[in-house]
Amino acid sequence: MYKKTAEILFILSVGVAALTGTASAQNSPGSVALDASLRAAVERKDVPGVVALVTDRDKVLYRSAFGVADVATGRPLTADALFRIASMTKAITSVALMQLIEQGRLGLDDPAEKYLPELVGLKVIESFDKATGAYQVRPASRPATARHFLTHTSGLAYPFTSEIWRDLKPRAGENYPFGGPLLFDPGERWHYSTSTDVVGKLVEVVSGQKLEAYFRQHIFAPLKMDDTFYDVPEAKGPRLVAQQQRGGVRMDGAVELQNPQLGLTIAAPIGGGGLASTADNYGRFVRMLLNGGTLDGVRVLKAETVALMGQNHIGAVSVPALKSALPRSADFTFIADGRDKWGLGFLITVDQVPGKRSPGSLSWGGINNTFFWIDPARGIAGVIMMQYLPFADARALAVYDTFERGAYQLVNAER
Protein backbone atom coordinates (compact mmCIF):
# COMPACT_ATOMS: atom_id res chain seq x y z
CA MET A 1 0.00 0.00 0.00
CA TYR A 2 2.81 2.41 0.94
CA LYS A 3 4.64 1.70 -2.32
CA LYS A 4 1.49 2.28 -4.37
CA THR A 5 0.75 5.54 -2.53
CA ALA A 6 4.32 6.75 -3.05
CA GLU A 7 4.08 5.99 -6.77
CA ILE A 8 0.84 7.95 -7.05
CA LEU A 9 2.34 10.90 -5.17
CA PHE A 10 5.42 10.87 -7.38
CA ILE A 11 3.30 10.89 -10.55
CA LEU A 12 1.24 13.74 -9.12
CA SER A 13 4.36 15.73 -8.22
CA VAL A 14 5.72 15.43 -11.75
CA GLY A 15 2.34 16.38 -13.18
CA VAL A 16 2.06 19.42 -10.93
CA ALA A 17 5.58 20.44 -11.89
CA ALA A 18 4.73 20.28 -15.57
CA LEU A 19 1.48 22.22 -15.12
CA THR A 20 3.12 24.99 -13.08
CA GLY A 21 6.14 25.44 -15.30
CA THR A 22 8.61 23.79 -12.92
CA ALA A 23 9.71 21.09 -15.32
CA SER A 24 12.75 21.72 -17.48
CA ALA A 25 13.03 25.13 -19.06
CA GLN A 26 13.79 23.47 -22.41
CA ASN A 27 13.01 20.17 -24.05
CA SER A 28 16.47 19.69 -25.53
CA PRO A 29 18.06 16.22 -25.35
CA GLY A 30 20.39 17.47 -22.59
CA SER A 31 17.48 18.74 -20.50
CA VAL A 32 15.51 15.55 -21.03
CA ALA A 33 18.51 13.46 -19.97
CA LEU A 34 19.06 15.58 -16.87
CA ASP A 35 15.37 15.32 -15.99
CA ALA A 36 15.61 11.55 -16.29
CA SER A 37 18.65 11.38 -14.00
CA LEU A 38 17.12 13.50 -11.24
CA ARG A 39 13.75 11.76 -11.53
CA ALA A 40 15.48 8.38 -11.20
CA ALA A 41 17.24 9.50 -8.00
CA VAL A 42 13.87 10.39 -6.47
CA GLU A 43 12.26 7.16 -7.67
CA ARG A 44 15.08 5.16 -6.04
CA LYS A 45 14.43 7.16 -2.85
CA ASP A 46 18.03 8.34 -2.83
CA VAL A 47 16.62 11.75 -1.89
CA PRO A 48 13.03 12.78 -1.14
CA GLY A 49 13.03 15.75 -3.50
CA VAL A 50 15.28 18.05 -5.50
CA VAL A 51 15.06 21.41 -7.24
CA ALA A 52 17.85 22.16 -9.72
CA LEU A 53 18.76 25.16 -11.86
CA VAL A 54 21.48 25.93 -14.41
CA THR A 55 22.15 29.47 -15.60
CA ASP A 56 24.61 31.19 -17.87
CA ARG A 57 25.37 34.91 -17.87
CA ASP A 58 22.19 35.75 -19.76
CA LYS A 59 19.42 33.38 -18.76
CA VAL A 60 18.28 30.22 -17.01
CA LEU A 61 19.18 27.21 -19.15
CA TYR A 62 17.51 24.54 -17.06
CA ARG A 63 15.07 24.35 -14.17
CA SER A 64 13.34 21.31 -12.69
CA ALA A 65 11.67 19.98 -9.56
CA PHE A 66 11.05 16.37 -8.58
CA GLY A 67 9.78 14.50 -5.54
CA VAL A 68 8.15 15.72 -2.36
CA ALA A 69 8.58 18.70 -0.05
CA ASP A 70 7.40 16.71 2.98
CA VAL A 71 7.97 12.98 3.36
CA ALA A 72 5.12 12.69 5.86
CA THR A 73 2.37 14.22 3.73
CA GLY A 74 3.76 13.69 0.23
CA ARG A 75 3.30 17.38 -0.59
CA PRO A 76 4.71 17.83 -4.12
CA LEU A 77 7.94 19.78 -4.48
CA THR A 78 7.74 22.66 -6.94
CA ALA A 79 10.43 24.91 -8.37
CA ASP A 80 9.27 27.91 -6.31
CA ALA A 81 9.71 25.97 -3.06
CA LEU A 82 11.45 27.79 -0.22
CA PHE A 83 14.48 26.05 1.29
CA ARG A 84 16.39 26.88 4.45
CA ILE A 85 19.73 27.45 2.69
CA ALA A 86 21.81 27.59 5.91
CA SER A 87 25.46 28.24 5.00
CA MET A 88 24.63 29.36 1.48
CA THR A 89 23.85 32.52 3.46
CA LYS A 90 27.62 32.92 3.90
CA ALA A 91 28.24 33.96 0.29
CA ILE A 92 25.57 36.68 0.59
CA THR A 93 27.06 37.94 3.86
CA SER A 94 30.51 38.00 2.26
CA VAL A 95 29.19 40.05 -0.67
CA ALA A 96 27.65 42.49 1.82
CA LEU A 97 30.97 43.03 3.60
CA MET A 98 32.80 43.40 0.28
CA GLN A 99 30.36 46.17 -0.67
CA LEU A 100 31.44 48.05 2.46
CA ILE A 101 35.11 47.31 1.83
CA GLU A 102 34.98 48.63 -1.74
CA GLN A 103 33.36 51.81 -0.33
CA GLY A 104 36.39 52.25 1.94
CA ARG A 105 34.37 51.90 5.15
CA LEU A 106 36.76 49.22 6.45
CA GLY A 107 39.78 47.37 5.13
CA LEU A 108 40.36 43.68 4.44
CA ASP A 109 43.31 43.67 6.80
CA ASP A 110 41.74 45.79 9.53
CA PRO A 111 41.68 43.96 12.86
CA ALA A 112 38.04 43.00 13.42
CA GLU A 113 38.38 44.06 17.07
CA LYS A 114 38.56 47.66 15.81
CA TYR A 115 34.81 47.37 15.14
CA LEU A 116 33.86 44.55 17.51
CA PRO A 117 35.36 45.11 21.00
CA GLU A 118 34.25 41.64 22.10
CA LEU A 119 37.06 40.25 19.94
CA VAL A 120 39.79 42.01 21.93
CA GLY A 121 42.05 39.51 23.71
CA LEU A 122 41.11 36.34 21.80
CA LYS A 123 42.52 33.18 23.35
CA VAL A 124 44.01 30.12 21.61
CA ILE A 125 43.71 26.58 22.98
CA GLU A 126 47.17 25.44 24.00
CA SER A 127 46.15 22.02 25.31
CA PHE A 128 42.97 19.98 25.78
CA ASP A 129 42.65 16.71 27.70
CA LYS A 130 39.88 14.70 26.08
CA ALA A 131 39.57 12.37 29.07
CA THR A 132 39.15 15.03 31.77
CA GLY A 133 38.08 18.09 29.76
CA ALA A 134 40.93 20.12 31.28
CA TYR A 135 42.37 22.76 28.98
CA GLN A 136 44.82 25.63 28.82
CA VAL A 137 44.58 28.77 26.70
CA ARG A 138 47.03 31.52 25.76
CA PRO A 139 46.65 34.93 24.10
CA ALA A 140 46.49 34.86 20.30
CA SER A 141 49.74 35.95 18.66
CA ARG A 142 47.96 38.42 16.38
CA PRO A 143 44.49 39.94 16.04
CA ALA A 144 42.14 38.34 13.52
CA THR A 145 41.36 40.54 10.51
CA ALA A 146 38.34 40.86 8.25
CA ARG A 147 40.26 38.73 5.72
CA HIS A 148 40.75 35.96 8.29
CA PHE A 149 37.02 35.83 8.98
CA LEU A 150 36.11 35.89 5.28
CA THR A 151 38.45 32.95 4.65
CA HIS A 152 37.81 30.73 7.72
CA THR A 153 41.41 31.17 8.83
CA SER A 154 40.46 33.01 12.05
CA GLY A 155 40.96 29.98 14.30
CA LEU A 156 37.24 29.60 15.09
CA ALA A 157 35.41 26.30 14.47
CA TYR A 158 31.97 24.64 14.78
CA PRO A 159 31.08 21.85 17.23
CA PHE A 160 30.45 19.61 14.21
CA THR A 161 33.86 20.39 12.68
CA SER A 162 35.95 20.14 15.86
CA GLU A 163 35.94 17.54 18.61
CA ILE A 164 37.55 20.08 20.94
CA TRP A 165 34.76 22.60 20.38
CA ARG A 166 32.22 19.82 20.72
CA ASP A 167 33.59 18.68 24.07
CA LEU A 168 35.08 21.79 25.68
CA LYS A 169 33.13 23.19 28.65
CA PRO A 170 34.23 26.78 29.41
CA ARG A 171 35.19 27.44 33.01
CA ALA A 172 33.04 29.72 35.15
CA GLY A 173 33.60 33.34 34.25
CA GLU A 174 35.10 32.62 30.83
CA ASN A 175 33.30 34.01 27.81
CA TYR A 176 34.23 33.11 24.25
CA PRO A 177 32.47 35.16 21.57
CA PHE A 178 31.25 33.27 18.52
CA GLY A 179 31.52 29.85 20.12
CA GLY A 180 34.81 29.08 21.79
CA PRO A 181 38.55 29.72 22.05
CA LEU A 182 40.55 29.66 18.83
CA LEU A 183 42.01 26.35 17.63
CA PHE A 184 45.08 28.15 16.22
CA ASP A 185 46.51 31.62 15.68
CA PRO A 186 44.72 33.61 12.95
CA GLY A 187 46.09 32.89 9.49
CA GLU A 188 47.84 29.63 10.34
CA ARG A 189 45.26 27.15 9.03
CA TRP A 190 41.85 26.85 7.39
CA HIS A 191 38.99 25.45 9.47
CA TYR A 192 35.29 25.73 8.66
CA SER A 193 33.76 27.85 11.36
CA THR A 194 31.50 30.54 12.76
CA SER A 195 33.79 33.10 11.08
CA THR A 196 31.01 34.35 8.81
CA ASP A 197 28.90 35.14 11.88
CA VAL A 198 31.65 37.66 12.67
CA VAL A 199 31.45 38.93 9.07
CA GLY A 200 27.73 39.48 9.63
CA LYS A 201 28.39 41.45 12.81
CA LEU A 202 30.92 43.59 10.93
CA VAL A 203 28.27 44.33 8.30
CA GLU A 204 25.82 45.43 10.99
CA VAL A 205 28.28 47.59 12.94
CA VAL A 206 29.85 49.29 9.92
CA SER A 207 26.58 49.85 8.06
CA GLY A 208 24.44 50.66 11.08
CA GLN A 209 21.73 48.28 9.79
CA LYS A 210 20.53 44.86 10.87
CA LEU A 211 21.44 42.09 8.43
CA GLU A 212 17.96 41.57 7.02
CA ALA A 213 17.53 45.29 6.36
CA TYR A 214 20.99 45.62 4.83
CA PHE A 215 20.55 42.58 2.61
CA ARG A 216 17.12 43.76 1.48
CA GLN A 217 18.30 47.24 0.53
CA HIS A 218 21.67 46.47 -1.00
CA ILE A 219 21.35 42.92 -2.41
CA PHE A 220 17.85 41.46 -2.49
CA ALA A 221 15.93 44.47 -3.84
CA PRO A 222 18.49 45.35 -6.54
CA LEU A 223 18.64 41.69 -7.68
CA LYS A 224 14.85 41.20 -7.40
CA MET A 225 15.35 38.38 -4.90
CA ASP A 226 11.83 38.72 -3.52
CA ASP A 227 11.75 35.18 -2.13
CA THR A 228 14.81 35.41 0.14
CA PHE A 229 14.51 36.28 3.84
CA TYR A 230 15.35 35.20 7.38
CA ASP A 231 11.71 35.42 8.46
CA VAL A 232 9.41 33.68 5.99
CA PRO A 233 6.16 35.66 5.49
CA GLU A 234 3.15 33.72 6.70
CA ALA A 235 1.56 33.84 3.24
CA LYS A 236 4.61 32.08 1.80
CA GLY A 237 4.86 29.52 4.60
CA PRO A 238 3.11 26.76 2.61
CA ARG A 239 5.99 26.87 0.11
CA LEU A 240 8.62 26.11 2.78
CA VAL A 241 10.11 22.63 2.47
CA ALA A 242 9.90 20.54 5.65
CA GLN A 243 13.06 20.03 7.73
CA GLN A 244 13.98 16.35 7.33
CA GLN A 245 16.75 13.92 8.25
CA ARG A 246 17.83 10.36 7.77
CA GLY A 247 16.59 8.19 10.61
CA GLY A 248 18.68 5.86 12.73
CA VAL A 249 21.34 6.46 15.35
CA ARG A 250 23.91 7.27 12.67
CA MET A 251 21.47 9.05 10.36
CA ASP A 252 21.78 6.30 7.75
CA GLY A 253 18.15 5.17 7.49
CA ALA A 254 15.13 6.39 5.56
CA VAL A 255 14.43 10.12 5.44
CA GLU A 256 11.88 11.28 8.03
CA LEU A 257 10.68 14.55 9.51
CA GLN A 258 12.81 16.35 12.07
CA ASN A 259 11.18 16.98 15.40
CA PRO A 260 10.57 19.77 16.17
CA GLN A 261 10.20 21.64 12.89
CA LEU A 262 11.69 25.11 12.52
CA GLY A 263 9.16 27.94 12.59
CA LEU A 264 8.82 30.69 10.01
CA THR A 265 10.95 33.15 11.97
CA ILE A 266 14.60 33.24 13.03
CA ALA A 267 15.10 34.56 16.57
CA ALA A 268 18.56 36.04 15.93
CA PRO A 269 19.68 36.25 12.27
CA ILE A 270 23.40 35.58 11.79
CA GLY A 271 25.78 35.99 8.89
CA GLY A 272 26.67 32.32 8.76
CA GLY A 273 23.20 30.91 8.10
CA GLY A 274 19.46 31.18 8.48
CA LEU A 275 18.17 32.52 5.17
CA ALA A 276 15.35 30.89 3.25
CA SER A 277 15.41 31.17 -0.53
CA THR A 278 14.42 29.54 -3.81
CA ALA A 279 16.57 28.09 -6.57
CA ASP A 280 15.42 30.93 -8.84
CA ASN A 281 16.40 33.62 -6.34
CA TYR A 282 19.78 32.10 -5.59
CA GLY A 283 20.22 31.65 -9.33
CA ARG A 284 19.92 35.42 -9.71
CA PHE A 285 22.58 35.90 -7.03
CA VAL A 286 25.10 33.59 -8.72
CA ARG A 287 24.28 35.07 -12.15
CA MET A 288 25.19 38.50 -10.76
CA LEU A 289 28.59 37.11 -9.78
CA LEU A 290 29.00 35.45 -13.19
CA ASN A 291 28.45 38.90 -14.70
CA GLY A 292 31.11 40.59 -12.60
CA GLY A 293 28.74 42.16 -10.08
CA THR A 294 25.86 43.26 -12.29
CA LEU A 295 22.46 41.83 -13.27
CA ASP A 296 19.80 43.27 -15.54
CA GLY A 297 21.64 46.58 -15.68
CA VAL A 298 21.93 46.94 -11.89
CA ARG A 299 25.40 46.87 -10.32
CA VAL A 300 25.80 45.30 -6.87
CA LEU A 301 29.60 44.98 -6.77
CA LYS A 302 32.45 46.34 -8.87
CA ALA A 303 33.90 43.86 -11.37
CA GLU A 304 37.31 44.12 -9.69
CA THR A 305 35.72 43.26 -6.32
CA VAL A 306 34.12 40.12 -7.75
CA ALA A 307 37.45 39.15 -9.29
CA LEU A 308 39.17 39.72 -5.93
CA MET A 309 36.66 37.48 -4.16
CA GLY A 310 37.51 34.64 -6.55
CA GLN A 311 41.25 34.76 -5.89
CA ASN A 312 43.17 32.58 -3.43
CA HIS A 313 43.39 34.50 -0.15
CA ILE A 314 44.93 31.79 2.03
CA GLY A 315 48.29 31.57 0.27
CA ALA A 316 50.16 28.32 0.84
CA VAL A 317 47.50 27.16 3.31
CA SER A 318 45.11 24.63 1.77
CA VAL A 319 41.57 23.50 2.55
CA PRO A 320 41.42 20.07 4.21
CA ALA A 321 38.54 17.61 3.85
CA LEU A 322 37.35 17.76 7.46
CA LYS A 323 36.14 14.85 9.55
CA SER A 324 32.73 15.41 11.08
CA ALA A 325 32.47 15.50 14.87
CA LEU A 326 28.67 15.13 15.00
CA PRO A 327 26.13 12.91 13.17
CA ARG A 328 24.35 15.92 11.64
CA SER A 329 27.17 16.09 9.08
CA ALA A 330 29.11 13.47 7.18
CA ASP A 331 32.80 13.99 6.44
CA PHE A 332 33.64 16.81 3.99
CA THR A 333 34.48 14.44 1.14
CA PHE A 334 33.45 16.97 -1.51
CA ILE A 335 36.67 18.95 -0.91
CA ALA A 336 39.86 18.04 -2.79
CA ASP A 337 41.81 17.37 0.41
CA GLY A 338 44.80 19.67 0.80
CA ARG A 339 44.55 21.08 -2.74
CA ASP A 340 41.50 23.35 -2.82
CA LYS A 341 41.82 27.00 -1.80
CA TRP A 342 39.51 29.65 -0.36
CA GLY A 343 38.63 33.11 -1.63
CA LEU A 344 36.64 35.85 0.07
CA GLY A 345 33.56 33.77 0.82
CA PHE A 346 33.97 30.75 -1.46
CA LEU A 347 35.73 27.42 -1.87
CA ILE A 348 37.97 27.56 -4.94
CA THR A 349 38.27 24.39 -7.02
CA VAL A 350 41.85 23.68 -8.12
CA ASP A 351 41.55 20.35 -9.97
CA GLN A 352 39.95 19.76 -13.35
CA VAL A 353 37.72 16.70 -13.10
CA PRO A 354 36.51 15.46 -16.51
CA GLY A 355 32.92 16.45 -17.15
CA LYS A 356 32.72 18.87 -14.22
CA ARG A 357 33.49 22.48 -13.28
CA SER A 358 36.63 24.32 -14.36
CA PRO A 359 39.57 25.09 -12.09
CA GLY A 360 38.95 28.46 -10.46
CA SER A 361 35.25 27.72 -9.94
CA LEU A 362 33.66 28.99 -6.72
CA SER A 363 31.26 26.98 -4.58
CA TRP A 364 29.80 26.09 -1.22
CA GLY A 365 26.63 24.66 0.29
CA GLY A 366 24.29 24.53 3.26
CA ILE A 367 23.94 21.91 5.97
CA ASN A 368 20.55 20.70 4.65
CA ASN A 369 22.24 19.64 1.37
CA THR A 370 21.76 22.74 -0.71
CA PHE A 371 24.70 23.51 -3.01
CA PHE A 372 25.89 25.92 -5.68
CA TRP A 373 28.87 26.41 -7.96
CA ILE A 374 29.96 29.30 -10.18
CA ASP A 375 32.24 28.58 -13.16
CA PRO A 376 33.55 31.91 -14.54
CA ALA A 377 35.70 30.16 -17.16
CA ARG A 378 32.71 28.43 -18.76
CA GLY A 379 30.24 31.17 -17.89
CA ILE A 380 27.72 28.92 -16.13
CA ALA A 381 26.52 28.29 -12.60
CA GLY A 382 24.39 25.66 -10.93
CA VAL A 383 22.09 25.59 -7.90
CA ILE A 384 20.72 22.36 -6.43
CA MET A 385 18.50 22.21 -3.38
CA MET A 386 17.53 19.28 -1.19
CA GLN A 387 16.41 19.58 2.44
CA TYR A 388 17.57 16.95 4.87
CA LEU A 389 20.40 15.98 7.20
CA PRO A 390 23.13 14.84 7.45
CA PHE A 391 25.16 17.39 5.50
CA ALA A 392 27.25 15.86 2.72
CA ASP A 393 25.13 12.71 2.81
CA ALA A 394 26.62 10.28 0.29
CA ARG A 395 23.38 9.97 -1.67
CA ALA A 396 22.89 13.75 -1.75
CA LEU A 397 26.45 14.21 -3.02
CA ALA A 398 25.82 11.57 -5.69
CA VAL A 399 22.76 13.51 -6.90
CA TYR A 400 24.83 16.72 -6.86
CA ASP A 401 27.51 15.00 -8.96
CA THR A 402 24.91 13.68 -11.40
CA PHE A 403 23.38 17.13 -11.71
CA GLU A 404 26.71 18.87 -12.31
CA ARG A 405 27.79 16.37 -14.98
CA GLY A 406 24.39 16.64 -16.63
CA ALA A 407 24.61 20.43 -16.58
CA TYR A 408 27.89 20.41 -18.52
CA GLN A 409 26.56 17.83 -20.98
CA LEU A 410 23.55 20.08 -21.54
CA VAL A 411 25.71 23.17 -22.07
CA ASN A 412 28.17 21.36 -24.35
CA ALA A 413 25.33 20.10 -26.53
CA GLU A 414 23.72 23.53 -26.88
CA ARG A 415 26.82 25.63 -27.57
Phi, psi and omega in degrees: 000315180300316181298317181296318179297317180299319180296318180297316180296321179296315180299318179297319182296320178293320179296316178299318179301315181296318183291329184261009176080018181262004171283184185303144181295334180227163177250031178291161178304322179295320178293319179298318180295320180292319173306313184297320181294315181289321177299318181297322179297322178289318180298324178284353184065028172297319177221151181286330181192158182207138170242131185225145182215138173237134179226150167252197184289342187253326189198168173284127180266334185204140177208132179207160176216134181220150174091205187240152177269349183208113184291340181280321183258342184076017179304126183297144176270128179241163187294340178267015179297145177264128179245142167285108189271358172048241188286357167290349169298328186302320180296322179293317178298321179295319176299319180300313180295322180293331173299317181290325178292318181290341174276356179079017183275346167199167181248153179304324184256017171291136171300129182298335180294343176299329182251336182235092184302335180295347180270356178294133176076035178302143181250148178247138177290122179267325177205151177214124178264109184298325184289319185254342184082000179291144180211160175232142177235160177221162177295144175295147184284342179206155177286149178278135183260171175304320179299318179301319181286327177291337186250006182058035174247021182285336187104349176289171181212194168229154174300333180271356176246003182211121176296326180295312179295325179297320190259340186290131176248108182302143178289158180305133178090348179269136180230123180243108180295143177066024164121330182169174176293156182293145175282336183200168178293143181307133178093348185282325184215172171252133175208124183299134198200183174281013183307321183287342170297321176294318177303317178298318178296322176299317178302314183294315184291315183288322182275336185078014180237151171290155186306311183302316181293318180295311179303315184299314185287320192255347181230303187292312181295312178301325182268002182057043176268073187280354180246032180232125185192159170284312180260114182285124178302143184304323181295336181261358181306320180298344179271355182283128179287140180296147174281126187226166178202157173289137180282179180093159182301322181259015182053051180234015181260204178289154180284133180222171178290144170283152178224119004276169174277147173293147175278189181279342185247155176250123186298318183218091180304138180232160182290336185275352182177177173113343181287150167251143181201175176247164176299321179298314181295314180292330174299323176293323178296312181289330178292326174301317180291322175301328182266020176067034173099005181230152177209129179052040176081001180252126181264129179254324177223155172291150179301321181292331177290317177299317178298319179298320181296332182271003179268157176292120179245015178242008174060230182284346175294144178237165182268119179273153175279098189291149170274137179283143178255358180218151182297339183294350176223139169278176178296153182280066183283351181279355178265138174284097192308119175077003180242324180294158180238181179225135176262209179267073178117358186219149165288138178248120177286133180256321184277151168261114176259126182308131177083003183233192186301158180280154169304143184091357177289151182250145183197167164184190183203187178234157190297339178273018179069050165252140186218157172213157167218153180231122184245089182298327182296320180265349179072032176225162177215155179228146176229128177227132185232123169238180183207074175197159174262158005277156174300145180059030173306137186302322181286327175294317178295326177294320177294319177302314179298315178300316180297313182298315179296320178295325179297317181287327174296319178299312182294317180299323183286333185262355181257000000 
